[in-house]
């Protein structure tokens, strides 16, 4: 009898502790109310467009000017590659251009000389023809002067060809110089857009191959959340639809956003999203982009990877639920 009472006491104690634990959990963990019709929601993390700054040509890094976390502007110089060999090639190409230009000047002078010789040979042959008809010179002398005229014509033609060849050499030398200058420009790595340096992937002195990554920049003017909605909800979403984002780090305000992308085909939800059952469902990927004005005003406070919830308005006439946090006030000055 005593054993039965002891057993009942243990069971009762376990049930009591379990009940208390459940009550505490329900009290501490806020419960998300079910959304009304006309809305959809999904959990995700803040993301931003990232751009890799990489070498177009292989070589050694000479200098990296920016550090991780630093803000950069479009066209700002970020890093330099060693250009000593390219600069030597440029000097050689410029010298070759100068030589080919002088060659063209010389060829043009030869053309002028050959034209004068041809003019003289033509006049002599014409006079010799008349004198031969009058019987004052022999046929042999007339043939010699005719040969001299034809030789002058051939010499002029050859000189003209040399001028054309010199012109082509000049064009090739100029093209070579332009090519080297393009490579020199490519060895100055500049920012393709405004942003913040997220990663510094290499250091001065390292030798990288073609396409070697030096820096990664994150564009904080293009910040969004990616969520996955089932077919019956995704079919109701339109590009430009109103959305709101509530971050775990700022649970008291809702950040205005718009739907900027809807996938054209369904996919299995990524492994990191929800439970295995949810992952096995076919979903549509949706991008919700934060208002650019907010990003501009709060640029220093924007962080990627912050978790939160994204709410999408499926029905443009449906009023937003009252239990969502109020919208972030753009009129307020950021602290």
C-alpha positions, 0 to 999 in steps of 0.5 A: 500500500505504501509503495502505491502511495509513493508511486502516485506521489511521484507521478503527481509531482512530475505532472505538477512540474510539467504543468508549471513548465508549460505555463512558464513557457507560454507566459515567456514565449509570445504567441503569434496571432494568426494572420487574417485573410489577405496577408502572408508571412514568413521568417527570414534574414536581412540580406543585401546585394554583395559584389566581389572586387576581383582582378581582371588580369593575374598579377601581384597586389601592390596596395589595398587602400580600404579596410573591412567595414569602410564605406566606399563610393562609386569609382573610388580606388580600392586596390592597386596591382603591380604594373611595373611590367606593363609600364615597361611594355607601354614605353616600348610600344610608345617608342615603336609608335614613334619609329613607325611614324618616322618611317611613314614620314620617310616613305612619304618623302620617297614618294615625292622623290619618285613622283619627280623622277617619274615626271622627268622620265615621262617628259624625256620619253615624250620628247624622245618619241618626237625626236625618233619620229624626226629621225634625230635619235635611234630606236634603241635610245627611245626604248631606254627612256621608255624603260626608265619611265616604266621603272620610275612608275614601279618605284613610285608604286613601291614607295606608295606601298611603303607609305600604306605599310607604315600607316598600318604599322602606326595603327597597330602600334596605337592599338597596342598602346591602347591595349596596354593602357586598358590593362593598366586601368584594369589594374586599378580596382575601383568600386562599381557602386556605393557600399561597405567593405564586407570582406578583405580577401587578400593582402598586398604582396599576394599573387592572384590569378585572373579573376582572383578576389580581393574584396567583397562590397555589400550594397546597403541600398539594396537590402531585402528579405527572401521568404517562401510562400505556398502556391495558393498565397504566391499566386495572390502576390503582385510585384510592388505589393506592400510589405512590412518587416519586423526584425527580432532586434527591433520588435517594436517597429515595422519597416516599410517594404515592397515585393520586388521579385516573385519566382517564376517556378516553384522549388523545395524550401531550403534546408534552413527553413522551418521543419523537414515537413515544411522543406518538403513542400513546393514553395515560391521564392519571394523578395521583399525589398526595404524602402530605399529612403529608409536605407539611406537615412539609417545606412550606418545601422543597417546590418545583414543577417538579422532575423525577423518576419516579413509580412506581405499584403495579398489583398491591396484592400485588406487593412493591416492587422492592428496587432502588428507593430507601428510603421517606422516613422520616416519623419523622425531623426535617426538616433 
